[in-house]
């Protein structure tokens, strides 16, 4: 496979890594963890999840799948590149 394929996957991996980090940090805490021990356990009276939270979940899963595909693609490219050089 050409080298531009690997560079494209690396750039896509960096972008999705940053996006995935930001999306995960945007999620609201569910409580019961370390954040609630240090005073972050104040919960609102709104029960259920809103449309925005469901969309945030979907975007997080989608970006996670793309991130995983980049990891697998780079692994396969590296395997093919090293087998071709040997």
C-alpha positions as CSV (number, residue, x, y, z in Angstrom):
1,X,0.0,0.0,0.0
2,X,1.2,3.5,-0.7
3,X,2.7,5.7,2.1
4,X,0.1,8.4,1.7
5,X,-2.5,5.9,3.0
6,X,-0.5,5.6,6.3
7,X,-0.2,9.4,6.6
8,X,-3.9,9.8,6.0
9,X,-4.7,7.3,8.7
10,X,-2.3,9.0,11.1
11,X,-3.9,12.4,10.6
12,X,-7.3,10.9,11.0
13,X,-6.2,9.1,14.1
14,X,-4.9,12.3,15.7
15,X,-8.1,14.2,14.8
16,X,-10.4,11.4,16.2
17,X,-8.2,11.1,19.3
18,X,-8.7,14.8,20.1
19,X,-12.4,14.6,19.2
20,X,-13.0,11.5,21.3
21,X,-11.3,13.1,24.3
22,X,-13.4,16.2,24.0
23,X,-16.6,14.2,23.5
24,X,-15.9,12.0,26.6
25,X,-15.2,15.1,28.7
26,X,-18.5,16.6,27.6
27,X,-20.5,13.7,29.1
28,X,-22.3,14.3,32.4
29,X,-21.1,12.2,35.3
30,X,-23.5,9.5,36.4
31,X,-22.4,9.8,40.1
32,X,-21.1,7.2,42.5
33,X,-17.5,7.7,41.4
34,X,-14.6,9.8,42.6
35,X,-16.2,13.0,41.5
36,X,-19.2,12.5,43.9
37,X,-16.7,11.9,46.7
38,X,-15.2,15.3,46.3
39,X,-18.5,17.3,46.1
40,X,-19.3,16.8,42.4
41,X,-22.2,14.5,43.2
42,X,-24.9,17.2,43.0
43,X,-27.6,15.8,40.8
44,X,-30.4,17.8,39.1
45,X,-34.0,16.9,39.4
46,X,-34.4,16.2,35.7
47,X,-34.8,12.5,35.2
48,X,-34.0,10.7,32.0
49,X,-31.6,11.8,29.3
50,X,-32.3,14.6,26.8
51,X,-32.0,14.5,23.1
52,X,-28.6,16.3,23.3
53,X,-27.2,13.6,25.6
54,X,-28.4,10.9,23.3
55,X,-26.8,12.7,20.3
56,X,-23.6,13.1,22.3
57,X,-23.6,9.4,23.0
58,X,-24.1,8.6,19.3
59,X,-21.3,11.0,18.2
60,X,-19.0,9.5,20.8
61,X,-19.7,5.9,19.6
62,X,-19.3,7.0,15.9
63,X,-15.9,8.7,16.6
64,X,-14.8,5.7,18.6
65,X,-15.6,3.4,15.8
66,X,-13.6,5.6,13.3
67,X,-10.7,5.7,15.8
68,X,-10.7,2.0,16.2
69,X,-10.8,1.5,12.4
70,X,-7.8,3.8,12.1
71,X,-5.9,1.7,14.7
72,X,-6.7,-1.5,12.8
73,X,-5.9,0.0,9.4
74,X,-2.5,1.2,10.6
75,X,-1.8,-2.1,12.1
76,X,-2.6,-3.9,8.9
77,X,-0.6,-1.4,6.8
78,X,2.4,-1.8,9.1
79,X,2.1,-5.6,8.8
80,X,1.9,-5.5,5.0
81,X,4.7,-2.9,4.8
82,X,7.1,-5.0,7.0
83,X,6.3,-8.2,5.1
84,X,6.9,-6.5,1.8
85,X,10.3,-5.2,2.9
86,X,11.5,-8.6,4.2
